[in-house]
Amino acid sequence: MRALERSLREAKERTGCRVIAYSVQHDHVHLLVEAEDSRALGCGMKSIGARIARAVRRVFGGRGPVLTERYHQRVVRSPREVRYVLAYVLLNARKHAAALGRKVMKRVTSVDPASSGRWFKDWARALPPAPDEPAVAAPRTWLLRVGWRRHGLIDPSEIPGARRR
C-alpha cells in the first residue's frame, strides 16, 4: 500500500485528471477519478495504470503485465450517483466482506487502510485524522465537492449496495 500511495501521491494533481478516491482489494482496484474531458481521462488512466504497475513491481518484482484489463468507465452525472459511487469506493472492503458472509462490525471507528477513506473529510461522524499527506486530490467539481451531500453524508458503517430498512 505504501508503494501504491506514493505513486498516487506523485500523480494526484495531474493536469486534467485527478484521483479523488480509491480502494484496493485483493484482485482489483476501484478509483474515483475527476477528468476535464475524455482525452484527459484516457491519458490520466494510462499514467495511473503505469504507476500502479511500477508500484506492484517494486514490491513483488517480476516482469510483464500487471493489469490484465483496461478500466471500466462509468460517468456519474447526478448528486445521488456521486454519493453512491463515493460510498461504494470508500467502503468497498465492507461490501465484499458482507457479500462473502463475513461478520462486519455495525459501528466502525476507522476505515479500510487499503482505501483513501482516512483522508475523506465528509463522513457522517468524526473519525481519527490521518497522520499522513493525502494520496488523493481534492475534488474540484460541484458534484464531488458539495452536490452529493444532498443525499446525506456517508456513514463509515454503511455497507454499499445493502438495502436500507
C-alpha positions in Angstrom: 0.0 0.0 0.0 2.8 2.4 0.8 4.3 2.0 -2.7 0.9 2.5 -4.4 0.1 5.5 -2.2 3.5 7.1 -3.0 2.7 6.6 -6.7 -0.8 8.1 -6.4 0.5 11.0 -4.3 3.0 11.9 -7.1 0.2 11.8 -9.7 -2.7 13.3 -7.7 -2.6 16.7 -9.3 -2.0 15.8 -12.9 -3.3 18.3 -15.4 -6.9 17.4 -16.3 -7.2 14.2 -14.4 -7.2 13.6 -10.6 -7.7 10.6 -8.4 -10.3 11.6 -5.8 -10.8 8.3 -4.0 -9.6 4.7 -4.2 -10.0 1.2 -2.7 -7.6 -1.7 -3.2 -8.9 -5.2 -3.0 -7.0 -8.5 -3.4 -7.7 -8.7 -7.2 -8.9 -5.2 -8.3 -8.7 -1.5 -7.6 -11.6 1.0 -7.6 -10.7 4.6 -8.5 -12.9 7.6 -8.5 -11.3 10.0 -11.0 -12.3 13.5 -12.0 -11.3 14.4 -15.5 -11.7 17.6 -17.6 -12.6 15.6 -20.8 -12.3 12.2 -22.4 -8.8 12.8 -23.7 -7.5 13.9 -20.2 -9.2 10.8 -18.8 -7.5 8.5 -21.3 -4.1 10.0 -20.7 -4.6 10.1 -17.0 -5.7 6.4 -16.7 -2.8 5.3 -18.9 -0.4 7.1 -16.5 -2.2 5.8 -13.4 -2.1 2.2 -14.8 1.6 2.5 -15.4 2.2 3.9 -11.9 0.2 1.1 -10.3 2.2 -1.5 -12.3 5.6 0.1 -11.3 4.5 0.1 -7.6 3.5 -3.6 -7.8 6.8 -4.5 -9.5 8.8 -2.5 -6.9 7.3 -4.6 -4.1 6.8 -8.0 -5.8 9.3 -7.9 -8.6 8.6 -9.7 -11.9 8.1 -8.6 -15.4 5.2 -8.5 -17.9 1.7 -7.1 -17.5 0.3 -6.3 -14.1 -3.1 -5.1 -15.1 -4.9 -7.6 -17.2 -7.6 -5.3 -18.3 -8.1 -1.7 -19.1 -10.5 0.2 -17.0 -14.3 0.2 -16.7 -15.6 3.7 -17.1 -18.8 4.9 -15.5 -19.7 8.6 -15.9 -21.6 9.9 -12.9 -23.9 12.9 -13.5 -26.2 13.3 -10.6 -25.6 14.0 -6.9 -27.3 10.7 -5.9 -24.9 8.8 -8.3 -21.9 10.5 -6.9 -22.9 9.7 -3.3 -23.4 6.1 -4.2 -20.0 5.9 -6.0 -18.2 7.6 -3.1 -19.7 5.1 -0.6 -19.0 2.2 -3.0 -15.4 3.1 -3.5 -14.5 4.1 0.1 -16.4 1.2 1.7 -15.7 -1.5 -0.8 -14.0 -3.8 1.6 -17.2 -3.8 3.8 -19.3 -4.6 0.7 -17.0 -7.6 -0.2 -16.9 -8.9 3.4 -20.7 -8.8 3.7 -21.1 -10.5 0.3 -18.8 -13.3 1.4 -20.9 -13.8 4.6 -18.2 -12.4 6.9 -19.3 -10.6 10.0 -19.0 -6.8 9.6 -19.0 -4.5 12.6 -22.2 -2.5 12.9 -20.4 0.6 14.2 -16.8 1.2 12.9 -14.3 3.6 14.3 -11.8 3.5 11.4 -11.9 2.9 7.7 -10.2 0.4 5.4 -6.5 1.1 5.4 -6.4 0.0 1.8 -8.6 2.9 0.8 -8.4 6.7 0.7 -11.1 6.8 3.4 -8.8 8.1 6.0 -8.4 11.4 4.1 -12.1 11.7 3.3 -13.5 14.8 5.1 -17.2 14.3 4.8 -18.0 11.2 6.9 -21.3 11.4 8.8 -19.4 11.2 12.1 -15.9 12.2 13.1 -13.1 9.7 12.6 -9.4 10.0 13.7 -7.4 12.3 11.5 -5.0 10.8 9.0 -1.3 11.1 10.1 0.0 11.4 6.6 -0.4 13.6 3.5 -3.3 12.6 1.2 -2.6 10.4 -1.8 -5.7 11.8 -3.5 -6.6 15.2 -4.8 -9.3 17.4 -3.5 -12.3 17.4 -5.8 -12.9 20.5 -8.0 -16.4 19.9 -9.5 -19.6 20.9 -7.7 -20.9 17.4 -7.8 -17.9 15.9 -6.0 -17.4 18.9 -3.6 -20.9 19.5 -2.3 -23.6 18.3 -4.7 -23.7 14.7 -3.4 -24.3 15.8 0.1 -27.9 16.5 -0.8 -28.4 12.8 -0.3 -26.7 12.6 3.1 -23.2 12.2 4.4 -21.6 8.8 4.3 -21.5 6.8 7.5 -18.4 4.6 7.7 -20.6 1.8 9.0 -22.6 1.6 5.8 -22.4 -1.4 3.5 -22.6 -0.2 -0.1 -25.4 -2.0 -2.0 -27.1 -3.2 1.1 -30.8 -2.4 1.3 -31.8 0.1 3.9 -34.7 -0.8 6.1 
